């Protein structure tokens, strides 16, 4: 990587199982008695967002031309797929849109995800081809200041490589980005499905002579590792991911809070085909060495059934600090409880399915075919709400809209407010085509994004509608896209946060935001968000993260846990504002230039190889950084990878010399803080458990100093001690008869203060008191 500038639960339902989903159906059920007084106004026609194109599938929101306003990409299989640019506010203050660059025409552009894969500040677009509509080769469009270029061939992401060395067309359901190997750039997971299974599923026992499908409809999920030079490498087999199950979606997230991104892959089960058995979903734990291990799932214990999962969402529904998972299913009416799932995370890969208890499903009722889905805090109370769009190939369906009414007393409960968006679109007086104009309501919901398109502080809703799949000519239709403006009333407070990474990926994808807000009377609460690229069915939201605060009057602290291990803390942030937070570091080094500039070897054989710095396994190896020789209150993090030898390696801080320093020392399966004073080593505090060292396993190690407090972190585990023996010094690295490699070293302040009353709308988190 190049350094850049720039809820309550019932114990009887607790499953001591590693990862599970339950059923979260979408029947029209109201559990909470309160009725929301929110008002959503469809302004799509007047804004120029409504269209009459066929088969609308994909929707992504981003500021593609960096003018400060959110634009959209809209994917229309068999029609033009294009950028829709915001004009900003007109003379009446209303936002309007104009058609921008056409990226594809006549291609089955089924899904799309926006991600800055090359870290240049311009949001790029991955477009998956096929889905349930057919098969094809995928596309990656590079954005250069608002102009898109198809770089699919160069990037190497068109499809899995066949025996002839050429990419194989597949039915891609989705693509999602994350930095799973912590090298500072975004990797890509592509989910693909078995298309014949979809046909058997929709028309069981029927012969559809009107359907003409291509031959050799193979499928394979693919994990592409970003090489950092504009190209990707297929590492599916080497990663341990089973890529042969039929899938429509995936969700990256740190489900065990160890600082490394894991992967959830639900499957589009081959319903009606008893000869093939595929689990409902798979959860892969990141092994920190470029590989994943599947976490055992007991789907029967959680009454998941054999659902066809079309989409998934990850968010923290109850703000307990653990990412929850929602699976969106297409259920069969003849199978009881064949429905969606809501997996509430209780830590340690223990989950319960709270779909029924929360009011999202009703026992005995299957879910309708659901595709469009998304979470967002529409009333800015701090808890994510849910939208789900339904419909069959032959007919449309109503949206299902739920407000999260979580409380400590009642737990996770949703209120059905579907009526807020279930009304026909405005008729277009300029449209005269009998097929494309004013189709019957309800419509088919295919993709949804929550976004503050008018920049008034509350979350609005954009939805792409579309007709049946292209191989069903007898049920063609063109349905209007919707742009629901949130007109309140809503006096709740909010924040919008944009992250700018430096040693982490530029967009901060995978970062966890932790907000501590203060309510009237002094009570505090925490709100958590994890930044992601790609969510649910054929959709991805904007880079800007919305934090609803309810009536909380102040933000006491805002912490960003960056993928690199760097932590940025802002204090006393004003509410109702937009801020940019930089991953501010005082020093960073990635060794990509092949030189260990600024590092002084005190022992051992150190060298730079393949963009990483490290010693061989002979003797005690120590190196110190001369650029950071006299610091007091600092934090240093680094990625340490074990290669071979004695299994003793670590990170040093407050280094006075090779004989006087503190260290975060990793030893086999434990880590501990040590003080070395005039050559005498003393363990401080208790050891913490870490994953056993095996060749290739990496650890994100942190060592932070604040006055007499010393804080060590290793992959989400931590230990703190008090010691005042050494007041200041530099940073260093150590290994004892151990070969290791070190990368992405970063030094920052341990506590980054930010004056939230400043009129400046950006912050790099730099301590205004400077370094003492």
TARA-V937312 format. One record per residue. RES is the residue in one small letter. NEAR is the number of other C-alpha atoms within 10 Angstrom. Layout:
BEGIN
<<RES,NEAR> <RES,NEAR>>
END
This chain:
BEGIN
<<x,21> <x,18> <x,16> <x,14> <x,11> <x,13> <x,20> <x,17> <x,17> <x,10> <x,8> <x,7> <x,13> <x,16> <x,19> <x,16> <x,18> <x,18> <x,29> <x,33> <x,32> <x,30> <x,32> <x,31> <x,33> <x,30> <x,18> <x,19> <x,18> <x,17> <x,14> <x,15> <x,9> <x,11> <x,11> <x,15> <x,12> <x,14> <x,16> <x,17> <x,16> <x,22> <x,19> <x,22> <x,18> <x,15> <x,17> <x,17> <x,24> <x,23> <x,20> <x,21> <x,23> <x,25> <x,28> <x,34> <x,32> <x,32> <x,30> <x,29> <x,26> <x,26> <x,19> <x,28> <x,18> <x,14> <x,13> <x,12> <x,19> <x,26> <x,25> <x,27> <x,27> <x,29> <x,35> <x,28> <x,28> <x,18> <x,17> <x,21> <x,26> <x,18> <x,23> <x,22> <x,24> <x,26> <x,16> <x,19> <x,14> <x,10> <x,7> <x,6> <x,9> <x,13> <x,19> <x,21> <x,19> <x,13> <x,14> <x,16> <x,15> <x,15> <x,21> <x,19> <x,15> <x,11> <x,18> <x,31> <x,33> <x,33> <x,32> <x,32> <x,27> <x,29> <x,30> <x,22> <x,30> <x,22> <x,23> <x,16> <x,18> <x,24> <x,28> <x,24> <x,26> <x,26> <x,29> <x,33> <x,29> <x,26> <x,29> <x,23> <x,23> <x,23> <x,28> <x,22> <x,22> <x,29> <x,24> <x,25> <x,19> <x,24> <x,21> <x,15> <x,13> <x,19> <x,14> <x,19> <x,14> <x,16> <x,17> <x,19> <x,14> <x,12> <x,20> <x,20> <x,26> <x,23> <x,29> <x,23> <x,15> <x,10> <x,8> <x,7> <x,8> <x,11> <x,18> <x,20> <x,23> <x,29> <x,32> <x,36> <x,31> <x,35> <x,32> <x,27> <x,29> <x,31> <x,24> <x,29> <x,21> <x,27> <x,22> <x,29> <x,28> <x,31> <x,23> <x,24> <x,23> <x,26> <x,30> <x,33> <x,33> <x,28> <x,25> <x,15> <x,17> <x,21> <x,17> <x,16> <x,20> <x,15> <x,11> <x,12> <x,9> <x,9> <x,9> <x,10> <x,6> <x,10> <x,12> <x,10> <x,14> <x,7> <x,7> <x,10> <x,17> <x,17> <x,24> <x,24> <x,30> <x,26> <x,26> <x,24> <x,23> <x,25> <x,16> <x,17> <x,11> <x,13> <x,18> <x,19> <x,16> <x,19> <x,15> <x,19> <x,12> <x,11> <x,18> <x,14> <x,21> <x,17> <x,18> <x,16> <x,25> <x,32> <x,31> <x,31> <x,34> <x,33> <x,29> <x,26> <x,29> <x,21> <x,28> <x,20> <x,18> <x,16> <x,26> <x,25> <x,25> <x,23> <x,23> <x,24> <x,28> <x,29> <x,29> <x,31> <x,29> <x,27> <x,21> <x,16> <x,12> <x,7> <x,6> <x,9> <x,12> <x,17> <x,20> <x,26> <x,26> <x,23> <x,25> <x,23> <x,23> <x,23> <x,20> <x,23> <x,17> <x,17> <x,20> <x,20> <x,16> <x,17> <x,16> <x,14> <x,21> <x,17> <x,18> <x,12> <x,17> <x,23> <x,17> <x,23> <x,20> <x,25> <x,30> <x,31> <x,28> <x,28> <x,31> <x,27> <x,25> <x,26> <x,23> <x,19> <x,29> <x,26> <x,20> <x,16> <x,21> <x,23> <x,25> <x,24> <x,27> <x,27> <x,33> <x,32> <x,32> <x,26> <x,27> <x,22> <x,14> <x,10> <x,14> <x,14> <x,26> <x,28> <x,37> <x,34> <x,30> <x,30> <x,26> <x,30> <x,25> <x,22> <x,16> <x,14> <x,20> <x,17> <x,26> <x,27> <x,27> <x,27> <x,27> <x,19> <x,18> <x,23> <x,23> <x,30> <x,26> <x,21> <x,15> <x,14> <x,19> <x,26> <x,27> <x,23> <x,27> <x,29> <x,27> <x,31> <x,29> <x,28> <x,24> <x,26> <x,22> <x,26> <x,27> <x,24> <x,22> <x,28> <x,27> <x,25> <x,21> <x,21> <x,22> <x,25> <x,27> <x,24> <x,24> <x,18> <x,16> <x,14> <x,17> <x,22> <x,18> <x,22> <x,27> <x,26> <x,26> <x,25> <x,24> <x,25> <x,19> <x,22> <x,13> <x,9> <x,8> <x,12> <x,15> <x,22> <x,25> <x,24> <x,23> <x,26> <x,22> <x,19> <x,13> <x,17> <x,20> <x,16> <x,14> <x,15> <x,23> <x,15> <x,12> <x,15> <x,8> <x,7> <x,12> <x,10> <x,9> <x,9> <x,13> <x,18> <x,20> <x,21> <x,18> <x,13> <x,16> <x,18> <x,29> <x,34> <x,30> <x,29> <x,32> <x,33> <x,29> <x,25> <x,25> <x,22> <x,27> <x,20> <x,17> <x,11> <x,22> <x,29> <x,24> <x,23> <x,23> <x,24> <x,29> <x,32> <x,31> <x,29> <x,31> <x,24> <x,23> <x,20> <x,15> <x,16> <x,11> <x,11> <x,13> <x,20> <x,25> <x,23> <x,31> <x,31> <x,28> <x,25> <x,26> <x,21> <x,21> <x,23> <x,14> <x,17> <x,11> <x,17> <x,12> <x,19> <x,22> <x,27> <x,21> <x,19> <x,17> <x,19> <x,25> <x,21> <x,25> <x,24> <x,30> <x,28> <x,30> <x,26> <x,28> <x,32> <x,26> <x,29> <x,27> <x,23> <x,22> <x,20> <x,22> <x,20> <x,24> <x,19> <x,16> <x,10> <x,8> <x,11> <x,9> <x,15> <x,16> <x,17> <x,21> <x,23> <x,24> <x,21> <x,21> <x,26> <x,25> <x,28> <x,30> <x,29> <x,32> <x,34> <x,33> <x,31> <x,24> <x,25> <x,24> <x,21> <x,20> <x,25> <x,27> <x,27> <x,29> <x,18> <x,17> <x,23> <x,19> <x,22> <x,24> <x,17> <x,20> <x,23> <x,18> <x,24> <x,20> <x,24> <x,27> <x,30> <x,29> <x,27> <x,24> <x,26> <x,22> <x,24> <x,18> <x,17> <x,21> <x,19> <x,20> <x,19> <x,15> <x,19> <x,20> <x,16> <x,20> <x,23> <x,26> <x,25> <x,21> <x,14> <x,12> <x,20> <x,22> <x,24> <x,22> <x,18> <x,13> <x,14> <x,15> <x,19> <x,12> <x,12> <x,17> <x,15> <x,19> <x,15> <x,16> <x,20> <x,17> <x,21> <x,15> <x,18> <x,13> <x,10> <x,17> <x,23> <x,23> <x,28> <x,28> <x,21> <x,20> <x,16> <x,16> <x,18> <x,24> <x,25> <x,23> <x,24> <x,17> <x,14> <x,13> <x,20> <x,18> <x,15> <x,19> <x,21> <x,21> <x,24> <x,26> <x,28> <x,26> <x,26> <x,23> <x,26> <x,24> <x,26> <x,21> <x,17> <x,16> <x,18> <x,23> <x,23> <x,28> <x,26> <x,28> <x,29> <x,31> <x,26> <x,26> <x,20> <x,20> <x,20> <x,14> <x,21> <x,26> <x,30> <x,28> <x,27> <x,24> <x,27> <x,19> <x,17> <x,15> <x,17> <x,26> <x,23> <x,27> <x,17> <x,22> <x,19> <x,17> <x,12> <x,12> <x,9> <x,15> <x,12> <x,14> <x,18> <x,13> <x,13> <x,17> <x,17> <x,16> <x,17> <x,16> <x,13> <x,21> <x,15> <x,15> <x,18> <x,18> <x,25> <x,27> <x,25> <x,27> <x,29> <x,29> <x,24> <x,25> <x,16> <x,13> <x,15> <x,13> <x,23> <x,19> <x,26> <x,22> <x,27> <x,18> <x,17> <x,15> <x,17> <x,19> <x,18> <x,13> <x,14> <x,14> <x,10> <x,13> <x,18> <x,18> <x,20> <x,22> <x,22> <x,30> <x,27> <x,26> <x,26> <x,29> <x,22> <x,20> <x,23> <x,25> <x,29> <x,24> <x,24> <x,24> <x,27> <x,25> <x,23> <x,22> <x,22> <x,27> <x,20> <x,21> <x,19> <x,22> <x,22> <x,17> <x,22> <x,11> <x,11> <x,9> <x,11> <x,12> <x,16> <x,19> <x,19> <x,22> <x,23> <x,16> <x,10> <x,7> <x,7> <x,12> <x,8>>
END
